[in-house]
Amino acid sequence: MDIKDLKPALIWNIFDQITKVPRPSKKEGKIREFLIDFAKKNNITAKTDNIGNVLMTKPASAGCEKAPVIILQGHMDMVCEKNNDVKHDFDNDPITTVVEGEWVRANGTTLGADNGIGMAAALAVLVDDSLTHGPIKALFTVDEETGLTGAVNLGEGMIDGDILLNLDSEDEAEIFIGCAGGIDTTATFKYKKSISPENFQYFKVDFTGMHGGHSGTDIDKGRANANKLMARFLWEIMQRVEITIAKIHGGNLRNAIAREASVVVGIHTDLKEDLRIQLNNLIAYLEEEYKGIENLKITLESVKTPDFCIDSDTSIALVRALYGCPHGVISMCADIPGLVETSTNLASVKMIEDNQILVTTSQRSSVESRKYDIANQVEAVFQLAGANVTHGDGYPGWAPNVNSKILKTAIKAYEDLYDITPAAKALHAGLECGYFLKCYPNLDMISFGPTLLDVHSPKERMHIPAVDKFWNHLVKILAMVAKETK
């Protein structure tokens, strides 16, 4: 079955069109062109601001002109992750979708339902003339995934409404009224190239098979971080024998838990069995520690002598810092049971130009002071290792408003449709709502969406029945807000 055959047909057909348009973060030119062309074809008023955000406008249904203006909001960009054995150019290739039972996924890459399905829903509202609603604005922002720069640099007049419905959540039957703030911390090591010892045997060790996932919503699931496993292996073998490191790489994006890591290490030829034994022992420990959570795959293969190795002092400092760097849940929220309050993610380790190794981490918290506290702890670890540490600008959290009028309307809409009371929750992930509220404090906002699993990883998938419920819920909310003012 093709996704264009799924129901409701309108939203699935638009989503299918979106999957065919490349849209990496900071490279939204093609998807912006698609949106402007979509507006022209459907006689929809559209404009862009200087940063590249797109705003579309639809008049109210007849008789609903006095209803509050509702802004439907989502982001254009997607996280671009793929399995190592998959050939895919995210700058040019369309996403290949697969319908599998009740789920839609991609073929070895991220699906981009985060936030392609939110975009599709907003566009569907704009072209469906059978709906009842007040004045509608649809705001599509750029670069949500790597810095929220579209929200930060929103042009004047791009938010002109009373109610904002953020369509960027991932749990059907849940309505979000708050989110964590975040900040990035990066550490840069400068290394010297040293001659690869000729009396050493060199091995490539790969850590693969991990779930990965979103560094906010999945951080409490106990999943393995490939960077932490690699650092553990290197630290343990360094305590026993001398090794040298030639290449090291792990993870990719700041907001994804590292799924894969790889290191090329050398060990004296007479001691090469020590490395095998140490790795086998670690594999046994990890299989027990992650039983029922991960299907780890750790492999070792001989490689030729590399052209150079990282100098010993930097290698030792790097491994100590990676092993000592905190990762995972730091604290839970005291006010909302089950909600992570503060966390940190050891996202990526990359060798870059000018003999440098860049380590990227991200911190999140619903408490502003604790966000900076954990970022400072990460900074301290890498400073002790001699790295140059910097922080990003960060983004604010979104404080919950349990008295929100649109929240009450959304809850009633879901109850009327499905005879179930949806949960009102806060989210341990970043949403653009924090910036919107900072600049427009009178906005009444909620966030909701269909069920997505394993976002920010090639296992990302979307629940087909949840999309139908999401669409029905959105349409019902629009109608209720319009009728409340008649």
PyMOL commands that set and color helices and strands:
alter all, ss='L'
color gray80, all
select helices_A, chain A and resi 3-5+9-19+29-41+113-127+149-152+226-238+269-289+312-324+368-384+405-418+433-439+464-484
alter helices_A, ss='H'
color red, helices_A
select strands_A, chain A and resi 45-48+54-58+70-75+97-100+103-106+136-141+163-166+174-179+181-190+193-194+200-208+243-250+261-268+297-303+309-310+328-332+340-352+356-365+388-391+423-427+444-447+452-453+461-463
alter strands_A, ss='S'
color yellow, strands_A
deselect
rebuild
show_as cartoon
